[in-house]
Amino acid sequence: MPERAVRPWIRRALIALGLPALAAAAVWWLGRPKPVPVLVETVSRGSVEASVANTRAGTVEACQRTRLSTIAGGRIEVLAVKEGDRVKKGQLLMRLWSDDQRAEKAYARAQLETTRKRVAEACTLAGLARRELQRQQQLFEQGFISEGGLDTVRAQADARSAACATARSDVAQAQARVDLVGTASQRTVLVAPFDGTVAKIVGEVGEYSTPSPPGVAMPPAIDLIDDSCLYVAAPMDEVDAPKIRVGQPVRITLDALPGRSFAGKVRRVAPYVTAVEKQARTVEIEADFDDAASAGRLLVGYSADVEVILDRRDGVLRVPSSALLQGGRQGSGPTGRVLLLQDGRLVERAVKTGLANWEHTEITQGLQGGERIVTSLDRAGVAAGAAAVADAASAPK
C-alpha cells in the first residue's frame, strides 16, 4: 500500500482510540471527589488552665446588708433619710409616733426627781436622829435619863436610818423605771447599725409600718447596704464542689461589664448542698475581688459568673478542645484522637491529654509544634483519609 494511503488510516485509528480515552479521563476528572475545605490551626505552645464555672448566674452581694423593721408597729412620724442616702452608724433613719411613750418617760423622770428629794428629806432626818441619840447616850451615862428613854431614842434613830436607805432604794427603782421606758421607746426607732447606703424605703410619713411577725414575710421598712465591701455568690455543680478550696484564684465576669474580667479568690465554700426543684443540686461559693475598685462602681445585685482556676500550666503544647474527636473536654479521659492535614489528606492520630478547659487542651504526647490540626470536625466529609484543603478562613497561628 502506498505510504500516503497508510498515514491517513493511522491518524484515523489514533483518533478513534484517543477519543474514548479522553472521554474517560474527562468523566473521571469531573466525577472525582473534591477536597473538603477544613479549618486548621497550627499546634503551638501556651498556657492551659483547668477550671470549673458556676451552673447558674451568680450575684454581686454586699458584705453587710440588713433589712430593718421596727420591733413595734405604728404610724411613721419621721423619715430622716431618702433612698440613696449614705448614713453613718447610729444615725436616725425612721421614728414611729410615740407621744405616749415620751409622756410616760417624762412622768418617770418626774417621779425620779421626787424620789431624790425624798431621799434628801429622809436622810436629813436620819442624821438628826443619830445626833440626838449621841446626846441621849451622854445623858444616860450621866444618869439623867432612864435606859427605856435611851431605847426609845435609839429606835427612832434606827427607823430614820432605815427610811433613808428605803428612799435611796426608791431612787434606784425610779431610775430603772426611766431606763425601762427609754428602752421601750427604742421599739419605735430605727438607727443605722453600720455605715452604708439606704437602698429602699417602704412607707411614707403618716403611713402605718408593720413589723414582720414570726413566720410571716413582710417587706422591710428600710433596706441598708454597706457597698464598701462586695463579693460574688455563685452556685457550683455538686460534682465540682470537692475540687474547690478556700483561697483558690478565680476569674469574675459581669454581664454589666462585657469583655472584662476581674481576679479574685474563693472566700467560702458552703458546707451543704442546695437542692432546687427542677434544677441541679449545687453548692454555693463566695469569691472576693482582689481589687474591686478596678471595676468601678459595682451595684449590689449585678449578675456575675465565677470561674475557679483549679490548676495552670504555662508553655505547654496545646490544641483547641473542640479539635478532639472523642467527646468531653479532654476527649475520652486522658487520651483522645485528632485529625491532621498532611499532604492534602486527613490523617487520624491518637494523643494523650493533660489539663483542659473549654478553650484549650494540653497535649502531652502524640503531636509536635507546627503540625496542622483540623478544628472544623462538624463539616460534612471530614473523616480520616478524605482529601482536604485548608480553608482560607483558617486563622494563622
Backbone hydrogen bonds in HBPLUS format (Angstrom, degrees):
<---DONOR---> <-ACCEPTOR-->    atom                        ^
c    i                          cat <-CA-CA->   ^        H-A-AA   ^      H-
h    n   atom  resd res      DA  || num        DHA   H-A  angle D-A-AA Bond
n    s   type  num  typ     dist DA aas  dist angle  dist       angle   num
A0005-ALA N   A0002-PRO O   3.06 MM   3  5.39 129.9  2.32 101.4 114.5     1
A0006-VAL N   A0002-PRO O   3.20 MM   4  6.59 140.0  2.37 144.0 155.2     2
A0006-VAL N   A0003-GLU O   3.16 MM   3  5.14 126.3  2.46  95.0 108.6     3
A0007-ARG N   A0003-GLU O   3.29 MM   4  6.51 165.4  2.31 160.7 160.7     4
A0009-TRP N   A0006-VAL O   3.01 MM   3  5.32 119.0  2.39 106.6 122.1     5
A0010-ILE N   A0006-VAL O   3.08 MM   4  6.38 153.4  2.15 155.7 164.0     6
A0011-ARG N   A0007-ARG O   3.00 MM   4  6.26 161.0  2.03 156.0 161.4     7
A0012-ARG N   A0008-PRO O   2.93 MM   4  6.17 157.6  1.98 145.7 151.7     8
A0013-ALA N   A0009-TRP O   2.96 MM   4  6.21 150.1  2.05 143.8 152.1     9
A0014-LEU N   A0010-ILE O   2.89 MM   4  6.13 160.6  1.93 152.8 157.7    10
A0015-ILE N   A0011-ARG O   2.92 MM   4  6.13 158.0  1.97 149.4 155.6    11
A0016-ALA N   A0012-ARG O   2.91 MM   4  6.07 154.4  1.97 141.5 148.9    12
A0017-LEU N   A0013-ALA O   2.94 MM   4  6.15 154.1  2.00 146.5 153.2    13
A0018-GLY N   A0014-LEU O   2.79 MM   4  5.87 150.9  1.88 145.4 154.1    14
A0019-LEU N   A0015-ILE O   3.02 MM   4  5.99 158.6  2.07 150.2 152.9    15
A0022-LEU N   A0018-GLY O   2.85 MM   4  6.08 162.1  1.88 158.1 162.9    16
A0023-ALA N   A0019-LEU O   2.88 MM   4  6.10 156.9  1.93 149.4 156.5    17
A0024-ALA N   A0020-PRO O   2.81 MM   4  6.04 156.8  1.86 147.6 153.7    18
A0025-ALA N   A0021-ALA O   2.85 MM   4  6.09 157.5  1.90 147.7 154.4    19
A0026-ALA N   A0022-LEU O   2.82 MM   4  6.05 153.6  1.89 147.1 154.5    20
A0027-VAL N   A0023-ALA O   2.89 MM   4  6.16 157.6  1.94 148.7 154.6    21
A0028-TRP N   A0024-ALA O   2.92 MM   4  6.17 162.2  1.95 150.2 155.0    22
A0029-TRP N   A0025-ALA O   2.88 MM   4  6.04 158.5  1.92 146.5 152.9    23
A0030-LEU N   A0026-ALA O   2.84 MM   4  6.05 162.7  1.87 151.4 155.9    24
A0031-GLY N   A0027-VAL O   2.89 MM   4  5.94 146.3  2.01 143.8 153.4    25
A0032-ARG N   A0028-TRP O   2.89 MM   4  5.71 115.4  2.32 142.5 154.0    26
A0036-VAL N   A0387-ALA O   2.87 MM 351  6.18 169.5  1.88 132.4 129.7    27
A0389-VAL N   A0036-VAL O   2.95 MM 353  6.00 154.8  2.01 136.5 137.1    28
A0038-VAL N   A0389-VAL O   2.93 MM 351  6.19 157.8  1.98 157.4 163.4    29
A0391-ASP N   A0038-VAL O   2.61 MM 353  5.12 164.3  1.64 152.0 147.8    30
A0375-THR N   A0039-LEU O   2.87 MM 336  5.58 166.8  1.88 145.9 150.0    31
A0041-GLU N   A0373-ILE O   2.83 MM 332  5.36 149.2  1.92 148.3 158.6    32
A0373-ILE N   A0041-GLU O   2.91 MM 332  5.36 175.0  1.91 148.5 146.9    33
A0043-VAL N   A0371-GLU O   2.77 MM 328  5.47 169.2  1.78 165.8 169.2    34
A0370-GLY N   A0043-VAL O   2.88 MM 327  5.26 168.3  1.89 144.6 146.2    35
A0318-ARG N   A0044-SER O   3.04 MM 274  6.16 166.1  2.06 170.9 168.2    36
A0046-GLY N   A0316-VAL O   2.89 MM 270  5.49 149.8  1.98 143.1 149.6    37
A0316-VAL N   A0046-GLY O   2.91 MM 270  5.49 148.0  2.02 161.9 151.7    38
A0048-VAL N   A0313-ARG O   2.88 MM 265  5.47 158.1  1.93 157.2 164.6    39
A0313-ARG N   A0048-VAL O   2.93 MM 265  5.47 160.1  1.97 156.8 163.4    40
A0050-ALA N   A0311-ASP O   2.92 MM 261  5.12 161.5  1.95 136.0 141.5    41
A0310-LEU N   A0050-ALA O   2.67 MM 260  5.40 142.3  1.81 148.1 160.6    42
A0311-ASP N   A0050-ALA O   3.25 MM 261  5.12 150.3  2.34 136.7 138.5    43
A0052-VAL N   A0308-VAL O   3.03 MM 256  5.34 148.1  2.13 141.2 150.7    44
A0308-VAL N   A0052-VAL O   2.76 MM 256  5.34 151.1  1.84 172.1 169.1    45
A0055-THR N   A0235-PRO O   3.03 MM 180  6.17 145.9  2.15 144.9 155.6    46
A0058-GLY N   A0304-ALA O   2.65 MM 246  4.83 146.6  1.75 170.6 167.4    47
A0304-ALA N   A0058-GLY O   3.03 MM 246  4.83 156.0  2.09 110.5 113.5    48
A0059-THR N   A0233-ALA O   2.83 MM 174  5.42 153.3  1.90 151.4 159.6    49
A0233-ALA N   A0059-THR O   2.95 MM 174  5.42 164.6  1.97 156.5 156.5    50
A0060-VAL N   A0302-TYR O   2.85 MM 242  5.22 153.5  1.92 151.8 159.4    51
A0301-GLY N   A0060-VAL O   2.81 MM 241  5.10 154.1  1.88 136.6 145.5    52
A0061-GLU N   A0231-TYR O   2.72 MM 170  5.40 168.7  1.73 160.8 164.8    53
A0231-TYR N   A0061-GLU O   2.93 MM 170  5.40 157.4  1.98 150.9 156.0    54
A0063-CYS N   A0229-CYS O   2.85 MM 166  5.39 167.1  1.87 145.6 144.7    55
A0226-ASP N   A0064-GLN O   2.90 MM 162  5.26 166.6  1.92 162.2 157.7    56
A0066-THR N   A0224-LEU O   2.95 MM 158  5.40 160.4  1.99 156.6 162.3    57
A0224-LEU N   A0066-THR O   2.88 MM 158  5.40 169.8  1.89 170.4 167.2    58
A0068-LEU N   A0222-ILE O   2.70 MM 154  5.13 147.7  1.80 175.0 165.4    59
A0221-ALA N   A0068-LEU O   2.79 MM 153  5.80 127.9  2.06 143.0 158.8    60
A0222-ILE N   A0068-LEU O   3.12 MM 154  5.13 161.7  2.15 140.5 144.8    61
A0072-ALA N   A0187-ARG O   3.22 MM 115  5.49 170.3  2.22 139.5 136.6    62
A0074-GLY N   A0209-SER O   3.08 MM 135  5.49 153.9  2.15 145.6 153.7    63
A0209-SER N   A0074-GLY O   2.75 MM 135  5.49 173.1  1.75 159.8 157.4    64
A0097-TRP N   A0075-ARG O   2.72 MM  22  5.52 153.5  1.78 161.5 171.0    65
A0076-ILE N   A0207-GLU O   2.76 MM 131  5.64 169.5  1.77 168.8 168.3    66
A0206-GLY N   A0076-ILE O   2.81 MM 130  5.14 159.5  1.85 137.7 144.8    67
A0077-GLU N   A0095-ARG O   2.91 MM  18  5.80 152.9  1.98 141.6 150.3    68
A0078-VAL N   A0095-ARG O   2.96 MM  17  5.04 160.7  1.99 151.2 151.4    69
A0095-ARG N   A0078-VAL O   2.94 MM  17  5.04 156.1  1.99 142.0 145.0    70
A0080-ALA N   A0093-LEU O   2.92 MM  13  5.07 147.3  2.03 132.8 140.7    71
A0085-ASP N   A0082-LYS O   3.06 MM   3  5.62 162.5  2.10 137.9 138.8    72
A0084-GLY N   A0198-VAL O   2.64 MM 114  5.12 163.9  1.67 149.9 155.6    73
A0198-VAL N   A0085-ASP O   2.87 MM 113  5.47 164.2  1.89 159.7 164.1    74
A0087-VAL N   A0196-GLY O   2.85 MM 109  5.57 162.0  1.88 155.9 161.8    75
A0196-GLY N   A0087-VAL O   3.14 MM 109  5.57 157.7  2.19 139.8 145.1    76
A0091-GLN N   A0088-LYS O   3.05 MM   3  5.55 161.5  2.08 138.6 138.9    77
A0090-GLY N   A0192-ALA O   2.68 MM 102  4.98 172.7  1.68 144.7 147.4    78
A0192-ALA N   A0091-GLN O   2.93 MM 101  5.39 154.2  2.00 145.0 152.2    79
A0093-LEU N   A0190-LEU O   2.81 MM  97  5.45 166.8  1.82 156.0 153.6    80
A0094-MET N   A0190-LEU O   3.30 MM  96  5.12 159.8  2.34 131.8 135.4    81
A0190-LEU N   A0094-MET O   2.82 MM  96  5.12 161.9  1.85 160.1 158.5    82
A0096-LEU N   A0188-THR O   2.81 MM  92  5.13 162.7  1.84 155.8 161.1    83
A0101-GLN N   A0098-SER O   3.10 MM   3  5.27 119.6  2.49  99.1 113.2    84
A0102-ARG N   A0098-SER O   3.01 MM   4  6.36 153.8  2.08 151.0 159.0    85
A0103-ALA N   A0099-ASP O   2.89 MM   4  6.09 155.5  1.95 147.3 153.8    86
A0104-GLU N   A0100-ASP O   2.94 MM   4  6.14 153.2  2.01 141.2 149.0    87
A0105-LYS N   A0101-GLN O   2.86 MM   4  6.04 149.3  1.95 142.4 150.8    88
A0106-ALA N   A0102-ARG O   2.94 MM   4  6.18 154.0  2.01 144.5 151.2    89
A0107-TYR N   A0103-ALA O   2.92 MM   4  6.18 154.0  1.99 146.2 153.4    90
A0108-ALA N   A0104-GLU O   2.93 MM   4  6.16 154.6  1.99 144.2 151.0    91
A0109-ARG N   A0105-LYS O   2.95 MM   4  6.20 152.3  2.03 146.3 153.6    92
A0110-ALA N   A0106-ALA O   2.98 MM   4  6.24 149.9  2.08 143.6 151.8    93
A0111-GLN N   A0107-TYR O   2.97 MM   4  6.27 154.1  2.04 148.0 155.0    94
A0112-LEU N   A0108-ALA O   2.96 MM   4  6.21 148.0  2.07 140.9 150.0    95
A0113-GLU N   A0109-ARG O   2.97 MM   4  6.28 155.6  2.03 146.7 152.3    96
A0114-THR N   A0110-ALA O   2.98 MM   4  6.24 157.8  2.03 148.0 154.0    97
A0115-THR N   A0111-GLN O   2.91 MM   4  6.10 157.3  1.96 147.6 153.7    98
A0116-ARG N   A0112-LEU O   2.99 MM   4  6.25 152.4  2.07 148.0 155.1    99
A0117-LYS N   A0113-GLU O   3.16 MM   4  6.47 150.2  2.25 144.0 151.2   100
A0118-ARG N   A0114-THR O   3.01 MM   4  6.35 147.0  2.12 144.5 154.2   101
A0119-VAL N   A0115-THR O   3.01 MM   4  6.31 141.1  2.17 142.3 152.8   102
A0120-ALA N   A0116-ARG O   3.18 MM   4  6.57 153.2  2.25 143.3 149.1   103
A0121-GLU N   A0117-LYS O   3.01 MM   4  6.35 155.7  2.07 145.6 152.2   104
A0122-ALA N   A0118-ARG O   2.81 MM   4  5.96 174.8  1.81 154.3 155.8   105
A0123-CYS N   A0119-VAL O   2.85 MM   4  5.82 164.8  1.88 151.8 156.6   106
A0124-THR N   A0120-ALA O   3.03 MM   4  5.94 144.7  2.15 134.3 143.5   107
A0125-LEU N   A0121-GLU O   3.11 MM   4  6.38 162.5  2.14 151.2 155.1   108
A0126-ALA N   A0122-ALA O   2.95 MM   4  6.17 144.9  2.08 138.4 148.9   109
A0127-GLY N   A0123-CYS O   2.98 MM   4  6.18 150.4  2.07 141.4 147.7   110
A0128-LEU N   A0124-THR O   3.06 MM   4  6.36 158.2  2.11 148.1 154.0   111
A0129-ALA N   A0125-LEU O   2.92 MM   4  6.13 154.3  1.99 144.5 151.6   112
A0130-ARG N   A0126-ALA O   3.06 MM   4  6.30 148.3  2.16 143.4 151.2   113
A0131-ARG N   A0127-GLY O   3.07 MM   4  6.37 158.0  2.12 149.0 154.6   114
A0132-GLU N   A0128-LEU O   2.95 MM   4  6.20 155.7  2.01 148.8 156.1   115
A0133-LEU N   A0129-ALA O   2.96 MM   4  6.14 147.3  2.07 141.3 149.9   116
A0134-GLN N   A0130-ARG O   3.05 MM   4  6.39 149.9  2.14 143.3 150.7   117
A0135-ARG N   A0131-ARG O   3.10 MM   4  6.48 155.8  2.16 147.8 153.6   118
A0136-GLN N   A0132-GLU O   2.93 MM   4  6.17 163.7  1.96 151.6 156.1   119
A0137-GLN N   A0133-LEU O   2.86 MM   4  5.99 142.9  2.00 143.0 153.4   120
A0138-GLN N   A0134-GLN O   3.16 MM   4  6.47 148.8  2.26 143.4 150.1   121
A0139-LEU N   A0135-ARG O   3.04 MM   4  6.42 156.8  2.10 148.9 155.5   122
A0140-PHE N   A0136-GLN O   2.86 MM   4  6.04 151.7  1.94 143.3 151.2   123
A0141-GLU N   A0137-GLN O   3.06 MM   4  6.27 152.2  2.14 140.7 147.7   124
A0142-GLN N   A0138-GLN O   3.05 MM   4  6.34 136.8  2.24 138.8 150.5   125
A0143-GLY N   A0139-LEU O   2.97 MM   4  6.16 109.2  2.49 133.6 151.0   126
A0144-PHE N   A0139-LEU O   2.88 MM   5  5.27 153.9  1.95 157.1 151.7   127
A0143-GLY N   A0140-PHE O   3.02 MM   3  4.92 149.8  2.11  97.1 106.6   128
A0150-LEU N   A0146-SER O   3.14 MM   4  6.53 153.7  2.22 144.4 151.2   129
A0151-ASP N   A0147-GLU O   2.91 MM   4  6.22 152.1  1.99 146.5 154.3   130
A0152-THR N   A0148-GLY O   3.02 MM   4  6.29 151.0  2.10 146.4 153.8   131
A0153-VAL N   A0149-GLY O   3.15 MM   4  6.48 158.6  2.20 147.6 152.3   132
A0154-ARG N   A0150-LEU O   2.88 MM   4  6.15 157.7  1.93 150.4 157.3   133
A0155-ALA N   A0151-ASP O   2.92 MM   4  6.09 157.4  1.97 147.8 153.2   134
A0156-GLN N   A0152-THR O   3.05 MM   4  6.32 154.9  2.12 145.2 152.0   135
A0157-ALA N   A0153-VAL O   2.99 MM   4  6.28 153.7  2.06 147.7 154.6   136
A0158-ASP N   A0154-ARG O   2.90 MM   4  6.19 159.6  1.94 150.7 156.3   137
A0159-ALA N   A0155-ALA O   2.93 MM   4  6.11 155.5  1.99 146.9 153.7   138
A0160-ARG N   A0156-GLN O   2.95 MM   4  6.21 154.9  2.01 145.2 151.8   139
A0161-SER N   A0157-ALA O   2.96 MM   4  6.23 153.6  2.03 147.6 154.8   140
A0162-ALA N   A0158-ASP O   2.93 MM   4  6.18 155.5  1.99 147.3 154.0   141
A0163-ALA N   A0159-ALA O   2.91 MM   4  6.15 151.4  2.00 145.1 153.2   142
A0164-CYS N   A0160-ARG O   2.99 MM   4  6.25 147.7  2.10 141.6 150.1   143
A0165-ALA N   A0161-SER O   3.01 MM   4  6.35 158.1  2.06 148.9 153.9   144
A0166-THR N   A0162-ALA O   2.85 MM   4  6.07 155.8  1.91 148.4 155.6   145
A0167-ALA N   A0163-ALA O   2.91 MM   4  6.09 153.8  1.98 142.5 149.6   146
A0168-ARG N   A0164-CYS O   3.03 MM   4  6.36 151.3  2.11 145.3 153.0   147
A0169-SER N   A0165-ALA O   3.00 MM   4  6.31 151.4  2.08 144.7 152.5   148
A0170-ASP N   A0166-THR O   2.87 MM   4  6.20 146.1  1.99 145.4 155.6   149
A0171-VAL N   A0167-ALA O   3.06 MM   4  6.40 140.5  2.22 140.9 151.0   150
A0171-VAL N   A0168-ARG O   3.13 MM   3  5.07 123.4  2.47  91.2 105.4   151
A0172-ALA N   A0168-ARG O   3.18 MM   4  6.60 154.9  2.24 145.9 151.4   152
A0173-GLN N   A0169-SER O   2.95 MM   4  6.24 154.2  2.02 147.5 155.1   153
A0174-ALA N   A0170-ASP O   2.82 MM   4  6.03 155.9  1.88 145.4 152.0   154
A0175-GLN N   A0171-VAL O   2.85 MM   4  6.10 153.4  1.92 149.3 156.8   155
A0176-ALA N   A0172-ALA O   2.96 MM   4  6.17 154.2  2.03 143.1 150.1   156
A0177-ARG N   A0173-GLN O   2.95 MM   4  6.26 145.2  2.08 141.9 151.7   157
A0178-VAL N   A0174-ALA O   3.03 MM   4  6.39 150.3  2.13 143.7 151.0   158
A0179-ASP N   A0175-GLN O   2.93 MM   4  6.25 160.2  1.96 151.1 156.5   159
A0180-LEU N   A0176-ALA O   2.84 MM   4  6.02 152.7  1.92 144.9 152.6   160
A0181-VAL N   A0177-ARG O   3.01 MM   4  6.25 162.9  2.04 149.2 152.8   161
A0182-GLY N   A0178-VAL O   2.91 MM   4  6.13 155.9  1.97 146.9 154.4   162
A0183-THR N   A0179-ASP O   2.82 MM   4  6.07 151.1  1.91 147.6 155.3   163
A0184-ALA N   A0180-LEU O   2.93 MM   4  6.16 160.0  1.97 149.5 155.0   164
A0185-SER N   A0181-VAL O   3.02 MM   4  6.26 141.7  2.17 141.3 151.1   165
A0186-GLN N   A0183-THR O   3.03 MM   3  5.37 145.4  2.15 105.9 116.0   166
A0187-ARG N   A0184-ALA O   3.08 MM   3  5.58 160.7  2.12 112.3 118.4   167
A0188-THR N   A0185-SER O   3.27 MM   3  5.90 166.9  2.29 113.3 117.2   168
A0189-VAL N   A0186-GLN O   3.24 MM   3  5.05 169.4  2.26 105.9 106.9   169
A0197-THR N   A0225-ILE O   2.63 MM  28  5.21 162.0  1.66 154.3 158.3   170
A0225-ILE N   A0197-THR O   2.92 MM  28  5.21 172.9  1.92 150.6 152.7   171
A0199-ALA N   A0223-ASP O   2.72 MM  24  5.33 152.4  1.80 162.2 169.9   172
A0223-ASP N   A0200-LYS O   2.86 MM  23  5.07 161.7  1.90 149.9 153.6   173
A0202-VAL N   A0221-ALA O   2.78 MM  19  4.81 166.6  1.80 139.2 142.9   174
A0207-GLU N   A0204-GLU O   2.96 MM   3  5.55 164.5  1.98 137.4 141.6   175
A0216-VAL N   A0213-PRO O   3.11 MM   3  5.54 164.6  2.13 136.4 136.4   176
A0232-VAL N   A0287-ALA O   2.90 MM  55  5.20 162.8  1.93 148.4 154.1   177
A0287-ALA N   A0232-VAL O   2.85 MM  55  5.20 152.7  1.92 145.5 154.7   178
A0234-ALA N   A0285-ILE O   2.97 MM  51  5.54 159.3  2.02 152.9 159.4   179
A0285-ILE N   A0234-ALA O   2.91 MM  51  5.54 166.3  1.93 156.8 159.3   180
A0236-MET N   A0283-VAL O   2.88 MM  47  5.20 162.3  1.91 132.6 138.5   181
A0283-VAL N   A0236-MET O   2.74 MM  47  5.20 156.3  1.80 149.9 157.9   182
A0240-ASP N   A0237-ASP O   2.93 MM   3  5.43 134.6  2.14 111.3 123.0   183
A0241-ALA N   A0237-ASP O   3.19 MM   4  6.44 132.1  2.44 145.1 158.4   184
A0238-GLU N   A0281-ARG O   3.22 MM  43  5.95 150.0  2.32 150.1 141.8   185
A0243-LYS N   A0240-ASP O   3.03 MM   3  5.69 151.7  2.11 121.8 130.0   186
A0244-ILE N   A0241-ALA O   3.07 MM   3  5.43 158.6  2.11 115.9 122.4   187
A0248-GLN N   A0245-ARG O   3.25 MM   3  5.91 163.8  2.28 136.7 137.1   188
A0247-GLY N   A0266-VAL O   2.84 MM  19  4.99 157.8  1.89 130.5 138.0   189
A0266-VAL N   A0248-GLN O   2.94 MM  18  5.46 152.1  2.02 149.6 158.6   190
A0309-ILE N   A0249-PRO O   2.99 MM  60  5.70 162.8  2.02 149.9 155.1   191
A0250-VAL N   A0264-GLY O   2.91 MM  14  5.06 154.1  1.98 125.6 124.8   192
A0264-GLY N   A0250-VAL O   3.12 MM  14  5.06 139.0  2.29 140.4 136.6   193
A0251-ARG N   A0307-GLU O   2.84 MM  56  5.09 147.5  1.95 138.5 149.4   194
A0307-GLU N   A0251-ARG O   2.97 MM  56  5.09 161.9  2.00 143.4 149.4   195
A0252-ILE N   A0262-PHE O   2.77 MM  10  4.97 171.4  1.78 148.3 151.2   196
A0262-PHE N   A0252-ILE O   2.78 MM  10  4.97 151.4  1.86 140.6 150.4   197
A0253-THR N   A0305-ASP O   3.01 MM  52  5.27 161.0  2.05 146.6 152.5   198
A0305-ASP N   A0253-THR O   2.86 MM  52  5.27 160.8  1.90 152.1 157.8   199
A0257-LEU N   A0254-LEU O   3.06 MM   3  5.27 149.8  2.16 104.1 113.1   200
A0290-ASP N   A0263-ALA O   2.92 MM  27  5.72 172.2  1.93 137.4 134.9   201
A0265-LYS N   A0288-ASP O   3.03 MM  23  5.47 145.0  2.16 139.8 150.5   202
A0288-ASP N   A0265-LYS O   2.88 MM  23  5.47 148.8  1.98 166.3 163.9   203
A0267-ARG N   A0286-GLU O   2.73 MM  19  5.49 164.5  1.75 142.9 148.0   204
A0268-ARG N   A0286-GLU O   3.30 MM  18  5.05 149.6  2.40 137.4 133.0   205
A0286-GLU N   A0268-ARG O   2.90 MM  18  5.05 156.9  1.95 144.4 145.7   206
A0270-ALA N   A0284-GLU O   2.90 MM  14  5.46 165.0  1.92 170.5 175.5   207
A0274-THR N   A0282-THR O   2.70 MM   8  5.30 167.2  1.71 171.2 170.4   208
A0282-THR N   A0274-THR O   3.03 MM   8  5.30 162.4  2.06 151.8 153.3   209
A0279-GLN N   A0276-VAL O   3.00 MM   3  5.42 146.4  2.11 143.6 139.0   210
A0294-SER N   A0291-ASP O   3.13 MM   3  5.73 148.8  2.23 112.7 120.3   211
A0295-ALA N   A0292-ALA O   3.07 MM   3  5.58 154.1  2.14 112.3 119.8   212
A0296-GLY N   A0293-ALA O   3.02 MM   3  5.27 161.4  2.06 109.3 115.2   213
A0302-TYR N   A0299-LEU O   3.18 MM   3  5.90 158.4  2.23 141.5 140.1   214
A0363-ILE N   A0317-LEU O   2.83 MM  46  5.49 169.3  1.84 142.6 145.0   215
A0319-VAL N   A0361-THR O   3.03 MM  42  5.53 152.8  2.11 147.6 155.1   216
A0361-THR N   A0319-VAL O   2.85 MM  42  5.53 155.2  1.92 162.3 170.4   217
A0323-ALA N   A0320-PRO O   2.94 MM   3  5.46 162.6  1.97 116.3 122.1   218
A0321-SER N   A0359-GLU O   3.04 MM  38  5.52 161.3  2.08 115.3 120.6   219
A0324-LEU N   A0321-SER O   3.32 MM   3  5.87 171.7  2.32 115.8 118.3   220
A0325-LEU N   A0337-ARG O   2.75 MM  12  5.35 174.9  1.75 166.3 165.9   221
A0332-SER N   A0335-THR O   2.95 MM   3  5.61 136.0  2.15 151.1 164.4   222
A0353-THR N   A0334-PRO O   2.62 MM  19  5.00 169.7  1.63 141.8 145.7   223
A0336-GLY N   A0351-VAL O   2.97 MM  15  5.39 148.8  2.07 150.9 150.0   224
A0351-VAL N   A0336-GLY O   2.83 MM  15  5.39 166.9  1.85 150.3 151.1   225
A0338-VAL N   A0349-ARG O   2.92 MM  11  5.49 160.8  1.96 155.1 160.3   226
A0349-ARG N   A0338-VAL O   2.89 MM  11  5.49 153.6  1.96 157.5 163.2   227
A0374-VAL N   A0339-LEU O   2.85 MM  35  5.51 172.6  1.85 156.6 156.6   228
A0340-LEU N   A0347-VAL O   2.76 MM   7  5.11 160.1  1.80 144.6 151.1   229
A0347-VAL N   A0340-LEU O   2.80 MM   7  5.11 164.8  1.82 151.4 156.8   230
A0341-LEU N   A0372-ARG O   3.18 MM  31  5.87 153.7  2.25 142.8 150.2   231
A0342-GLN N   A0345-ARG O   2.85 MM   3  5.35 166.1  1.87 163.7 163.9   232
A0345-ARG N   A0342-GLN O   2.96 MM   3  5.35 156.7  2.02 114.8 122.4   233
A0388-ALA N   A0344-GLY O   2.94 MM  44  5.32 161.0  1.97 128.1 132.9   234
A0346-LEU N   A0386-ALA O   2.93 MM  40  5.52 143.0  2.07 150.2 162.0   235
A0385-GLY N   A0346-LEU O   2.68 MM  39  5.14 178.0  1.68 149.0 149.7   236
A0352-LYS N   A0365-GLN O   2.87 MM  13  5.03 160.1  1.91 144.8 147.7   237
A0364-THR N   A0352-LYS O   2.86 MM  12  5.50 153.3  1.93 137.8 145.8   238
A0354-GLY N   A0362-GLU O   2.85 MM   8  4.89 147.8  1.95 128.7 132.4   239
A0362-GLU N   A0355-LEU O   2.76 MM   7  5.32 177.0  1.76 172.4 171.9   240
A0357-ASN N   A0360-HIS O   2.91 MM   3  5.61 150.7  1.99 158.2 167.8   241
A0371-GLU N   A0368-GLN O   3.35 MM   3  6.13 167.4  2.36 137.7 139.7   242
A0379-ARG N   A0376-SER O   3.41 MM   3  5.95 171.1  2.41 115.3 117.1   243
A0382-VAL N   A0379-ARG O   3.38 MM   3  5.89 161.4  2.41 130.6 130.6   244
A0386-ALA N   A0383-ALA O   3.15 MM   3  5.75 166.2  2.17 137.5 140.3   245
A0394-SER N   A0391-ASP O   3.04 MM   3  5.59 167.8  2.06 117.3 120.6   246
